[in-house]
Amino acid sequence: MSRLLENKKFFLKTLKIAKLLFDEKKFNDCLMYIEKISYSAWYNFPGYYTSNCFESIIRNIALESLDFENVSIQDTTEDKTLHIFSEISSIGGHSKLIFSWIENDKKSKHYLMSTWQNFQEISEIAGSYQYKIDNNVFTYDQKLSIIEKSQKIVDTLKENNFSRIILHIHPHDVIPSMIFSSNKLKSPVFFLNHAEHTYWLGVPVTDFLLQIRESNILKDSKNRNIPVQDQFFLPIPVDESYSLKKTEKNTFNIISIGRESKYEPNQEYNFYQEALKIVKKFEHVVFTIIGIELNNPNRKIYSHERLIFIHPTRDINQYIENADLYLEGFPIPSFTSLLEPAMAGVPFIMHYNPASVYKVFEDNKEKGIFYPKDLKSWEREVEKMITDENYRNLVNNLQVKYLREKYSSQGWSMKLEEIKSFSKDKNHIVRPIPSKEKYRDGRDEELVSVIETKTTNHYSYTKSLGFFSKLKVIVLSFDNPSWVEILPWKQTIKYLFNR
């Protein structure tokens, strides 16, 4: 059985367990269960980009548990944007994008809201982006249950009028699907699609989907039932402060930047191995991979004096300014990490033979943008870029011209103003939820299903169920994948009888 089918088989079992929790009105347990399984589906991709069953359960719980009445919003002409996120961090393109958005959108007053973090954490992290908090952050007690916290957030939204709400959430965060389950909250909801390649919660409450890759618009109209007319291409605003040092040196410096999970080798791709081959072949090449934790075992496996691993850091200027070439990582490329050095003028080579969900650009050799068809083609392109300076300069000039047309802060601001204009008089409207799930099993899905395995526990949040429901949960534990934790028989009996 393929990994995709294995993931699918387990995921369909979890829909049945969620229904058991819902039918017994174990609402908080049900929501925590859906959140946990959605985290699993984010990594152990099951071929479903959204779950109509889970979304329907969440909506029903919200409409039964939350009070959406007495909305007391006053009309205002002031342009206000609310950014809702699960959590932010001092490292990573997703968090940086929030503050880049604020920096580049001067015409709006911006507010922050976290579904998971406290004020102190947000304030400290915002400071690392040179952003000062000024009475514009909404946070909630982390000890509250999902339903209690959702009600607090709904109360906040009932009292504030936002021109638009932007979701920068994790794929498994259930709270947005809860709080936007009613049309009584009028601010239009935009979902910024960070996890376009995999499963996520939130489709039925999304008024407009913001795509950082234009090629995903048609795909998500099919995979997530969001019409093309409700999607916008909004490229990432790129930090253009980096520049190259034009100094003579004896080494050729290659860099690549990304979270270590994106480099983790699988059956088809091994970036570390290719990096090691490059430094062994070219004695003047120094290859630096930024984003690899100190305890990552790949540091030892692929050890070489000119293959340098740097722990996650935002202090990347020293690497960019001395770079001669950027290699997009694989199996999962990091879009934001590529754009910053590329905009500074570092020539780059794309991922070879990527799944279409990972293609940032459409192939266009006339613009210097193309994806090698296979590993051998990629290796030849790397060698040519290292050894042929004229070719490298030609490609680089084409790439820089193309990127500055598309991804400059000025271009981003123009795109955002178009989106604001289009959505100016729009109100939030919840989408109908189809009754059938939509399964995909193409090459994209096969590749995504094997990227990374995350263990999960079959019995999580089910201890409150009644005897017969627990029996059903036990039966559903048979023939699970190896990455699903189950109980030994003695503990299973104790689970069944609440011992």
FENQUILIN-V99418 format. One record per residue. N is the residue number from 1. RES is the residue in one letter. PHI is phi in whole degrees, 0 to 359 (NA if undefined). Layout:
BEGIN
n=<N:N>
res=<RES:RES>
phi=<PHI:PHI>
END
This chain:
BEGIN
n=<1:2:3:4:5:6:7:8:9:10:11:12:13:14:15:16:17:18:19:20:21:22:23:24:25:26:27:28:29:30:31:32:33:34:35:36:37:38:39:40:41:42:43:44:45:46:47:48:49:50:51:52:53:54:55:56:57:58:59:60:61:62:63:64:65:66:67:68:69:70:71:72:73:74:75:76:77:78:79:80:81:82:83:84:85:86:87:88:89:90:91:92:93:94:95:96:97:98:99:100:101:102:103:104:105:106:107:108:109:110:111:112:113:114:115:116:117:118:119:120:121:122:123:124:125:126:127:128:129:130:131:132:133:134:135:136:137:138:139:140:141:142:143:144:145:146:147:148:149:150:151:152:153:154:155:156:157:158:159:160:161:162:163:164:165:166:167:168:169:170:171:172:173:174:175:176:177:178:179:180:181:182:183:184:185:186:187:188:189:190:191:192:193:194:195:196:197:198:199:200:201:202:203:204:205:206:207:208:209:210:211:212:213:214:215:216:217:218:219:220:221:222:223:224:225:226:227:228:229:230:231:232:233:234:235:236:237:238:239:240:241:242:243:244:245:246:247:248:249:250:251:252:253:254:255:256:257:258:259:260:261:262:263:264:265:266:267:268:269:270:271:272:273:274:275:276:277:278:279:280:281:282:283:284:285:286:287:288:289:290:291:292:293:294:295:296:297:298:299:300:301:302:303:304:305:306:307:308:309:310:311:312:313:314:315:316:317:318:319:320:321:322:323:324:325:326:327:328:329:330:331:332:333:334:335:336:337:338:339:340:341:342:343:344:345:346:347:348:349:350:351:352:353:354:355:356:357:358:359:360:361:362:363:364:365:366:367:368:369:370:371:372:373:374:375:376:377:378:379:380:381:382:383:384:385:386:387:388:389:390:391:392:393:394:395:396:397:398:399:400:401:402:403:404:405:406:407:408:409:410:411:412:413:414:415:416:417:418:419:420:421:422:423:424:425:426:427:428:429:430:431:432:433:434:435:436:437:438:439:440:441:442:443:444:445:446:447:448:449:450:451:452:453:454:455:456:457:458:459:460:461:462:463:464:465:466:467:468:469:470:471:472:473:474:475:476:477:478:479:480:481:482:483:484:485:486:487:488:489:490:491:492:493:494:495:496:497:498:499>
res=<M:S:R:L:L:E:N:K:K:F:F:L:K:T:L:K:I:A:K:L:L:F:D:E:K:K:F:N:D:C:L:M:Y:I:E:K:I:S:Y:S:A:W:Y:N:F:P:G:Y:Y:T:S:N:C:F:E:S:I:I:R:N:I:A:L:E:S:L:D:F:E:N:V:S:I:Q:D:T:T:E:D:K:T:L:H:I:F:S:E:I:S:S:I:G:G:H:S:K:L:I:F:S:W:I:E:N:D:K:K:S:K:H:Y:L:M:S:T:W:Q:N:F:Q:E:I:S:E:I:A:G:S:Y:Q:Y:K:I:D:N:N:V:F:T:Y:D:Q:K:L:S:I:I:E:K:S:Q:K:I:V:D:T:L:K:E:N:N:F:S:R:I:I:L:H:I:H:P:H:D:V:I:P:S:M:I:F:S:S:N:K:L:K:S:P:V:F:F:L:N:H:A:E:H:T:Y:W:L:G:V:P:V:T:D:F:L:L:Q:I:R:E:S:N:I:L:K:D:S:K:N:R:N:I:P:V:Q:D:Q:F:F:L:P:I:P:V:D:E:S:Y:S:L:K:K:T:E:K:N:T:F:N:I:I:S:I:G:R:E:S:K:Y:E:P:N:Q:E:Y:N:F:Y:Q:E:A:L:K:I:V:K:K:F:E:H:V:V:F:T:I:I:G:I:E:L:N:N:P:N:R:K:I:Y:S:H:E:R:L:I:F:I:H:P:T:R:D:I:N:Q:Y:I:E:N:A:D:L:Y:L:E:G:F:P:I:P:S:F:T:S:L:L:E:P:A:M:A:G:V:P:F:I:M:H:Y:N:P:A:S:V:Y:K:V:F:E:D:N:K:E:K:G:I:F:Y:P:K:D:L:K:S:W:E:R:E:V:E:K:M:I:T:D:E:N:Y:R:N:L:V:N:N:L:Q:V:K:Y:L:R:E:K:Y:S:S:Q:G:W:S:M:K:L:E:E:I:K:S:F:S:K:D:K:N:H:I:V:R:P:I:P:S:K:E:K:Y:R:D:G:R:D:E:E:L:V:S:V:I:E:T:K:T:T:N:H:Y:S:Y:T:K:S:L:G:F:F:S:K:L:K:V:I:V:L:S:F:D:N:P:S:W:V:E:I:L:P:W:K:Q:T:I:K:Y:L:F:N:R>
phi=<NA:292:298:298:294:299:297:298:302:292:301:294:296:293:298:293:292:299:294:299:296:293:298:269:60:273:296:294:298:298:294:292:295:298:296:294:291:293:298:298:292:302:263:274:302:261:90:248:274:206:240:294:296:299:296:294:297:300:297:296:296:299:291:273:253:254:258:259:281:60:288:243:277:263:296:213:270:290:278:229:241:256:258:258:225:288:203:242:219:280:236:117:292:295:291:300:299:300:283:293:301:300:297:267:248:287:280:244:269:252:233:243:218:249:273:235:262:265:298:299:300:296:299:293:292:302:298:290:260:59:248:260:289:218:53:228:238:249:227:221:303:290:277:294:291:301:292:297:294:300:294:301:292:301:300:298:291:291:257:228:256:252:293:198:237:251:266:246:269:290:301:253:284:278:298:302:295:285:287:254:281:237:283:287:272:268:297:294:253:251:255:275:276:281:248:295:271:216:286:206:272:122:304:290:255:270:281:221:259:263:258:275:235:299:293:274:300:293:299:284:292:267:282:237:61:255:304:304:291:257:235:227:274:232:298:292:289:263:293:259:275:282:214:263:270:267:237:288:210:267:249:249:259:253:231:210:229:172:295:298:298:284:263:302:298:227:297:252:232:215:294:300:297:292:298:296:298:295:290:287:280:244:289:263:271:247:247:246:250:255:124:259:298:298:264:290:297:294:301:278:298:248:294:198:296:251:251:252:254:245:294:305:204:263:273:256:302:297:275:294:293:252:280:255:202:244:250:293:288:211:284:247:285:248:298:296:293:287:296:296:293:297:292:282:109:276:295:219:237:278:309:270:41:283:300:300:292:260:276:291:241:273:302:204:298:295:258:80:245:198:250:307:286:204:298:299:296:297:297:295:293:299:298:294:292:285:264:246:296:297:296:299:293:298:298:300:298:294:297:297:300:297:294:290:289:264:241:291:298:295:297:297:298:295:298:298:297:297:294:300:297:296:263:304:255:271:251:292:225:290:274:295:257:299:278:258:279:246:258:236:220:275:297:306:293:299:293:294:293:251:298:205:257:240:288:215:258:300:262:307:62:249:294:277:291:287:304:289:293:296:302:296:298:296:299:289:281:291:59:276:298:294:273:259:280:235:266:298:301:298:289:296:295:297:301:295:256:58:263>
END
